[in-house]
Amino acid sequence: MTRRDGLAIAWIALFAVSATGRVVAGAETPQAAPASAAAAAAKASPDLVGELSKELSSTPEQAAGAAGALFGLAKTRLKPAEFSQVSKAVPGMASLLKAAPALSKGGGKSDPLSQVAGSAAGLAAAAQAFSKLGLSPDLVAKAVPVLTSFVTKSGGADVGKLLAGVLK
């Protein structure tokens, strides 16, 4: 093989990688991984994602990520047994949690001041997640009632109240 042949092969390979966005056949790009998680979540919980997508005027993938972000916040605020009740009321909960955008983590909640600030910090994190999804942070206030209503219908009033209480 001549040097010219080697350069031609390198250019073809580079073009193929840039055109497909894949370095190795079957490997996802970093941007595709969250999108595929959101698509899987939308399929795993179509009723909830459909309701939320309609309320937020968003794509199903954005709605799945938004739901995952809010359920992730609830998971950090509820006892494991309580979150388990919420999780049982929502088909595809694991997929929804995976669809949430990654956020930077804040400090611990060991002192009372941190616990009081935790509520505001949690909602700020949800707003940050919505922004990463291309949604207005103001839509957090529209999403919470949709999630709590869905959980109330599928898991009962007590489970709905658990969720509503931690997403204030």
MOCOR-V362478 format. One record per backbone hydrogen bond with DSSP energy under -0.5 kcal/mol. NH is the residue of the N-H (numbers start at 1). CO is the residue of the C=O. Records with the same first field share a line. If there is no record, write none. Layout:
NH: CO, CO
This chain:
6: 2
7: 3
8: 4
9: 5
10: 6
11: 7
12: 8
13: 9
14: 10
15: 11
16: 12
17: 13
18: 14
19: 15
20: 16
21: 17
22: 17
27: 24
33: 29
34: 30
35: 31
36: 32
37: 33
38: 34
39: 35
40: 36
41: 37
42: 38
43: 39
44: 40
45: 41
46: 43
49: 45
50: 46
51: 47
52: 48
53: 49
54: 50
55: 51
56: 52
57: 53
58: 53
63: 59
64: 60
65: 61
66: 62
67: 63
68: 64
69: 65
70: 66
71: 67
72: 68
73: 69
74: 70
75: 71
76: 72
77: 73, 74
78: 74
83: 79
84: 80
85: 81
86: 82
87: 83
88: 84
89: 85, 86
90: 86, 87
91: 89
93: 90
96: 92
97: 93
98: 94
99: 95
100: 96, 97
115: 111
116: 112
117: 113
118: 114
119: 115, 116
120: 116
121: 117
122: 118
123: 119
124: 120
125: 121
126: 122
127: 123
128: 124
129: 125
130: 126
131: 127
132: 128
133: 129
134: 131
135: 130
139: 136
140: 137
141: 138
142: 139
143: 139
144: 140
145: 141
146: 142
147: 143
148: 144
149: 145
150: 146
151: 147
152: 148
153: 149
154: 150
155: 151
156: 152
160: 156
161: 157
162: 158
163: 159
164: 160
165: 161
166: 162, 163
167: 163
